[in-house]
Amino acid sequence: MKDFSREQWLEILGQFYKDCFDFWIRQDVGIDAAKERARTDVSVVHYFPYAPQGPRIPLEIKDEFMKSL
């Protein structure tokens, strides 16, 4: 798997957050709870979330993304 740029990582994390949020909405937990659970899901992922044995997410990029939520 290739290395990702900062912008690509931010896009990947944004998509992962959206996917998690959509999942929690389908579970009928409410918007605020879905946002918080999706935020938690992103905070605990350490590797590329869409492939097994993907590259590690750079901590500084993940921190930057988490601050933007």
C-alpha positions in Angstrom: 0.0 0.0 0.0 1.3 3.4 -0.9 2.1 6.3 1.5 -0.5 9.0 1.8 0.0 12.7 1.8 -1.3 14.9 4.7 -4.3 15.9 2.6 -5.1 12.4 1.7 -5.0 11.3 5.3 -7.3 14.1 6.3 -9.7 13.1 3.5 -9.5 9.4 4.6 -10.2 10.3 8.3 -13.0 12.6 7.2 -14.6 9.8 5.2 -14.1 7.3 8.1 -15.8 9.8 10.5 -18.7 10.2 8.1 -19.0 6.4 7.7 -19.0 5.9 11.5 -21.5 8.7 11.9 -23.8 7.2 9.3 -23.5 3.8 11.0 -24.5 5.3 14.4 -27.4 7.2 12.9 -28.7 3.9 11.4 -28.5 2.5 15.0 -31.0 5.3 16.0 -28.9 6.7 18.8 -29.6 10.4 17.9 -27.4 13.0 16.2 -25.4 14.2 19.2 -24.7 10.6 20.3 -23.8 9.6 16.8 -21.3 12.5 16.5 -19.7 11.6 19.8 -19.5 7.9 19.0 -18.0 8.6 15.5 -15.5 10.9 17.2 -14.6 8.0 19.5 -14.3 5.6 16.6 -11.8 7.9 14.9 -9.8 8.5 18.0 -9.1 4.8 18.6 -8.2 3.9 15.0 -4.4 3.7 14.5 -4.1 2.2 11.0 -5.7 2.9 7.6 -9.3 1.9 8.4 -10.3 0.5 5.0 -7.8 -2.3 4.5 -6.3 -5.0 6.7 -2.6 -4.3 7.6 -2.8 -0.8 6.2 -0.3 1.9 7.0 -0.2 3.6 10.4 -2.0 6.9 10.6 0.6 9.6 11.5 -0.2 10.8 15.0 0.2 14.5 14.2 -2.3 14.3 11.3 -4.8 12.4 13.4 -4.4 15.0 16.2 -5.0 17.8 13.6 -8.1 16.0 12.4 -9.5 15.5 15.9 -9.0 19.1 16.7 -11.1 20.0 13.6 -14.1 18.1 14.8 
